[in-house]
Amino acid sequence: MSDPVVSIQGLSIDYVVGAGRFRAVSDVSLDVERGHVVGIVGETGCGKSTLAQAIPRLLPEPPATIGAGKIFFQGTDLVQVPRWKMPAIRGTGINMIFQEPLNSLNPAFRVYDQVAEAVHIRQVRESGRGAVVRTEPGPFDDSRRPSPKASDAWAGKVVPGGAAAEAVHRREVDRRTGRSRDEVRKEVLDYLRLVRINDPETILNLYPHELSGGMRQRIMIAMALSEKPSLLIADEPTSALDVTIQAQVLTLMKELIEEVNTSILFISHDLGVIAETADELGVMYAGKLVEFGPVGEIFASPRHPYTKALLRAAPTRYKSDGPLLSIAGNVPNLARPPPGCRYHPRCPIARPVCRVEPGPPLQAVTGAGSTHRSACHFAAEVPQIP
Amino acid sequence: MSAPPLVEAVDLEKHFPLTRSATEFFGGHARRVIHAVDGVSISILPGETLGLIGESGSGKTTFGWLVARLHEPTGGALRFSGRDLLGLGGTELRQWRQNVQVVFQDPVGSLDPRLKVWQIVGEPLRAQGGLTKAEVRSRVKALLPTVGLPPDCLDQYPHEFSGGGRQRLSLARALSVNPKLVILDEPTSALDVAVQAQILNRLVELQRERGFAFLLITHNVAAVRYVADRVAVMYLGRVVEVGSVRGVLERPIHPYTKALLAAVPVADASRRRTRFRIGGDVPSLVDPPPGCRFAARCPFVVDRCRVEYPALREIAAAPGQLVSCHRAEEVLDISPASLLETEPAPPSPEAPAVAPGDGGA
């Protein structure tokens, strides 16, 4: 509990659609520790992607509104940061990998241009010429000053004299970072090698549609890492991939975590993927975080009835071994969530109190010092559910 | 095997020619061809479930479409209950179609958003003709509970259903004409675990009650394990291994099957993999090289594999299991787990476990 990279406190997010109001995420508190991988699982519509997109404030607002809560990242509450400053933060510390690599890459640009853009943004930032995040705008805040335009150079406008300026004029040297194009190219190649792409020299000149799904996802990871983020949000990064490719990408991600020391918030609906990558696991149901703890402990002894049911629904048996255990009933409609605990209509150990009183906040299940927390009144009884 | 198999494919082949560019055309280049299904021989017995697993691009969906005669094969033979299918046409074909129905991959795209439930589910009935609107409605109404939908949703539209509900509609539509074979193309890949379990359970019950044969096409090994009696594994247009579900999944022989099974993530945090030893991507299907299709990625490859295609054969150690590998006897006892390196326990954050080997493969 010492030094979380991002700390979410009591976050609630509503979608206002027509006259309806859906609370997609309600009162979620979550810390991602430095160098840790935190997995979030849940079924479709449980709010896991909304949560993921809320952190870098990528949610379209409206229809989404952050109703309450704080998201602390590097000492800044992202909920309070004005919109125009967000791009600088997204570049500096938070990066996302999405499910569909084809939709996240620009089809009109070659791989080189896209990775180089990410490298460039980081260089601009490191050179101190780009927008800088400040909690309060200082007297010399130049982040809103218009940046020099490329068209100035083209139009033959006066650029500072000397050989360096001449190089800028011939577009060999980037004017803002002072790096040569060769240097950028070398760095791009390094990143492509980092994500284990064979023959990066060829790949550089290809367009995204010419690559396979696994390659595209690797390019996305390369772009995300080139900005050296302290938090990487991976929203179903391998769900669109085949299993053998998925295994390669997951192996790669695990190696990279050690190499570049980044923290990852890993969103998935696949318990297998989470079991393999995450250090801590959060389980979401109908917008609420119902269980959180070390991944091994949750898999070995889940302390929320929903987690238990979810774990057992994964088909691991043959037809002759009897039917699969599924969860009776359906995911509740978030416009009209059931009163009390949201899981009670489907819960095998629901008592009258569960119908009335909303689930308790996450509380430690095994002694005060444990990090394994559950939002169930009867967490102690969960191991006895057959 | 006394009864003839329900479906018998012999060297079934589907090649898709690619359009040549102007330069290629005038340069006299030969037309390039995608070998989507390249000599597949599989049979499906009445009332059994054959699982067809493979990654995207392995030709499994194309094979399903061939069996349903939605694609015309470019070679080979296809028989249904002993009757030649490829000669059928016109009215005969239309009548035959009630024997085979398909549940398509995409539960959103395969349901017309402007039709109501009774029109969607009753469409195969109406296509077969001879029923009034009221009859179709009453049949559909009787059918809906069998797939777990309420009978009073006849006049709803598909968008009012969840993903699982749409998949049930699709299933009801396939079952409406009482087919002998239902081709399930990725029936659960768009669904959550809990809903997936409900649908899979329903499939198994339906088969027990009504004796359908299923061809389950999926990349989801867990679904195949639960639903299938026999499994065929496809890679790049060819079948590499066929056998009983327990045989193939518990004792895979072909290196690709081993790789596929090893790659499936297991929901068990006490056994984490650190490294997967199968590299490379699925190669292109355009004019594939001779020899074993898996040779480029196979860890056990020898020179012979690159030259000569290994025919499907039964090996002595595993009767009933056909495998297409030159080195089947030698790789027999290599377990899928050996393609992985695993950690015994999840690493505690304070003491990082053994660093993944940075040399090696």
Interface residues (C-beta under 8 A of the other chain):
Chain A: E33 G35 H36 E43 T44 S212 G213 G214 M215 D242 V243 T244 I245 Q246 A247 Q248 L250 T251 K254 E255 E258 H269 D270 L271 G272 V273 I274 A275 E276 D279 P294 V295 G296 I298 F299 A300 A309 L310 L311 A313 A314 P315 T316 R317 Y318 K319 P323 L324 L325 S326 I327 N330 V331
Chain B: E55 S56 S162 G163 D192 V193 A194 V195 Q196 A197 Q198 L200 N201 V204 E205 H219 V221 A222 A223 R225 Y226 V227 A228 D229 V245 R246 A259 L260 A262 A263 V264 P265 V266 A267 D268 A269 S270 R272 R273 T274 R275 F276 I278 G279 D281 V282 A345 P346 P347 P349 P352 A355 P356 D358
